[in-house]
Amino acid sequence: MQTNDLEKVKGNIYISHQAIASLVHQTVIETYGVVGLAPKNFAQEITHAIVKEASRGIDVVYDEKEVTIDVYIIIEYGTRIKTVAKIVSDTISYRVQKVTGIPVKQVNVHVRGLRISDPD
């Protein structure tokens, strides 16, 4: 092949929904005020009991141009819910765009509960 032919050869990069969900999972559990992820519904809770997977509580929808992420979390009792949810949303959006290069259309944070992690 000549140099011109090499320049014309282009490939594709595919990023799976699972890869994005893993990135989101890591981001969420590192965020102050978040105790954990919650299943979005009963069926997902049963599935998680059988198979441990990082995408529990995370939905990723990609529409060829942008990604929409839904995350279901449990927040530490005593923290400001609105503030924690905003930080989670902003951090997910930033990290996903930075790591994957895919624009994030929307991050929806669903607070499923509050938990007291240290009663002392």
C-alpha positions in Angstrom: 0.0 0.0 0.0 1.1 3.5 -0.7 1.1 6.3 1.8 -2.0 7.8 0.3 -3.9 4.5 0.7 -2.9 4.3 4.4 -4.3 7.8 5.0 -7.6 6.8 3.5 -8.0 3.7 5.6 -10.2 4.5 8.5 -11.5 2.3 11.3 -14.3 2.5 13.8 -14.2 2.7 17.5 -17.1 1.1 19.3 -17.7 1.8 23.0 -20.2 -0.5 24.5 -23.0 0.6 26.8 -21.4 -1.7 29.5 -18.1 0.2 29.2 -19.9 3.5 29.7 -22.0 2.0 32.6 -18.7 0.8 34.3 -17.3 4.3 34.0 -20.5 5.8 35.5 -20.5 3.2 38.3 -16.9 4.1 39.3 -17.7 7.8 39.1 -20.8 7.5 41.3 -19.3 5.4 44.0 -16.4 7.9 44.3 -18.8 10.8 44.8 -19.1 12.2 48.4 -22.6 11.6 49.8 -23.5 8.6 47.7 -23.8 5.4 49.7 -24.5 3.1 46.7 -26.5 2.4 43.6 -30.1 1.1 43.7 -31.9 -1.1 41.2 -34.3 0.8 38.9 -37.0 -1.9 39.3 -37.7 -5.2 40.9 -36.6 -7.2 37.9 -33.2 -5.6 38.0 -33.0 -6.3 41.7 -33.6 -10.0 41.1 -31.1 -10.1 38.2 -28.5 -8.4 40.4 -29.0 -11.1 43.1 -28.1 -13.7 40.6 -25.4 -12.0 38.6 -23.3 -9.3 40.2 -22.7 -6.6 37.6 -21.5 -3.0 37.7 -24.3 -1.6 35.6 -26.9 -2.1 38.4 -28.8 1.1 38.8 -27.5 2.6 35.6 -29.2 2.9 32.2 -27.2 4.1 29.1 -29.0 5.1 25.9 -27.0 6.1 22.9 -28.7 7.7 19.9 -25.8 7.8 17.4 -24.9 11.3 18.4 -25.3 11.7 22.2 -25.7 9.6 25.3 -28.4 9.8 27.9 -27.7 8.3 31.3 -30.1 7.4 34.1 -28.6 6.6 37.5 -30.4 5.4 40.5 -28.6 6.1 43.8 -28.9 5.9 47.6 -27.6 9.0 49.4 -26.1 9.4 52.9 -28.7 10.6 55.4 -27.8 14.1 56.5 -26.3 15.3 53.2 -28.1 17.8 51.0 -29.9 15.7 48.4 -30.1 18.4 45.8 -26.4 19.2 46.1 -25.2 15.5 46.0 -27.5 14.8 42.9 -26.1 17.9 41.1 -22.5 16.9 41.8 -23.2 13.3 40.6 -24.8 14.6 37.4 -22.0 17.1 36.6 -19.2 14.6 37.4 -20.8 11.9 35.3 -21.3 14.2 32.4 -17.7 15.5 32.6 -16.0 12.1 32.9 -18.0 10.4 30.2 -17.3 13.2 27.7 -13.7 13.4 28.7 -13.0 9.6 28.5 -15.2 8.6 25.6 -15.4 11.8 23.6 -19.2 11.2 23.2 -21.3 14.2 24.1 -23.7 13.7 27.0 -27.2 14.9 26.3 -28.6 14.3 29.7 -27.8 12.7 33.1 -30.9 11.9 35.1 -30.3 11.2 38.8 -33.0 9.3 40.6 -32.6 9.3 44.4 -34.1 5.9 45.5 -33.4 6.3 49.2 -31.4 7.6 52.1 -29.2 5.5 54.4 -27.5 6.1 57.7 -24.1 4.5 57.2 -22.5 5.4 60.6 -25.0 5.8 63.5 -22.2 7.2 65.8 
